[in-house]
Amino acid sequence: MKFTMIISTAVLAGIATATNPNGGPCAHAEQFECGVLEGYNNGNPFAFWCASDNKIVVARLCDCPSCCTLIDDFKSYTCL
């Protein structure tokens, strides 16, 4: 799961210093991912759905640096 977060972070690094990642690129279509984007959500992770066109749809903002977890083979997430 941490590996996925690292990949997502690398992909998200390609987004300009936007404050909202919605519509930005993502790596794994049709599944949830966790990502971190500098300047967004106070540096905390967020869970997002990677749509079929590989675009981000933010699902939830997490409240702590390590609380975004992917579950059920990337079909869901939790921010605990």
Secondary structure, DSSP 8 states (H G I E B T S, - for coil): -HHHHHHHHHHHTTS-S-S--TT-B-SSTTEEEEE--TTSGGG--EEEEE-TTSBEEEEEE-SSTT-EEEETTTTEEEE-
